[in-house]
Amino acid sequence: MLCLCDTLDSGMQVESIDDYDEYCHYVAGLVGLGLSKLFHASGLEDLAPDSISNSMGLFLQVILLCKSDQCV
């Protein structure tokens, strides 16, 4: 993750869907994973599979990017 942060700080250009997926995973997918585990630990929710937790984070971040006109 440090490598991605260094790249983003130096002005990373997002040029492909794979670039967006990687960026969104680090800025939102990991949040989705953490929140899923937190909700499960609190007893409020069943533990969702990591792929679903990550996908929800990616989905929300893509929506934010599109709202800010950063989508290709």
C-alpha positions in Angstrom: 0.0 0.0 0.0 2.9 2.4 0.6 3.9 2.0 -3.0 0.4 3.1 -4.2 0.3 6.0 -1.8 3.7 7.2 -3.0 2.5 6.9 -6.6 -0.7 8.8 -5.8 1.3 11.6 -4.1 3.5 11.9 -7.1 0.5 12.5 -9.4 -0.5 9.0 -10.6 -2.5 9.0 -13.8 -5.5 6.7 -13.8 -5.6 5.5 -17.4 -7.5 2.3 -17.3 -10.3 0.4 -15.6 -7.7 -1.7 -13.8 -6.1 1.5 -12.5 -9.5 2.7 -11.1 -10.1 -0.7 -9.5 -6.7 -0.7 -7.8 -7.2 2.9 -6.6 -10.8 2.3 -5.4 -9.7 -0.9 -3.6 -7.2 1.1 -1.5 -9.3 4.1 -0.8 -12.7 2.4 -0.3 -12.5 -1.4 -0.6 -10.4 -1.7 2.5 -12.8 0.5 4.4 -15.6 -1.9 3.3 -13.7 -4.9 4.6 -13.0 -3.2 7.9 -16.6 -2.0 8.4 -17.9 -5.5 7.6 -15.6 -7.0 10.3 -16.5 -4.2 12.8 -20.3 -4.8 12.3 -19.8 -8.5 12.7 -17.7 -8.1 15.9 -20.5 -5.9 17.3 -23.1 -8.6 16.7 -25.1 -6.4 14.4 -24.5 -8.3 11.1 -23.3 -11.7 9.8 -19.8 -11.6 8.5 -20.0 -10.9 4.7 -17.5 -12.6 2.4 -14.4 -10.3 1.7 -15.3 -10.2 -2.0 -18.7 -8.6 -1.2 -17.3 -6.2 1.4 -14.6 -5.1 -1.1 -17.1 -4.8 -3.9 -19.4 -2.5 -1.9 -16.5 -0.2 -1.1 -15.5 -0.2 -4.8 -19.0 0.6 -5.8 -19.4 3.5 -3.4 -16.0 5.0 -4.5 -16.8 4.7 -8.2 -20.1 6.6 -7.5 -18.1 9.3 -5.8 -15.6 9.5 -8.7 -18.4 9.8 -11.2 -20.2 12.5 -9.2 -17.0 14.5 -9.2 -16.6 14.1 -13.0 -13.4 12.0 -12.7 -14.7 9.0 -14.6 -13.4 8.3 -18.1 
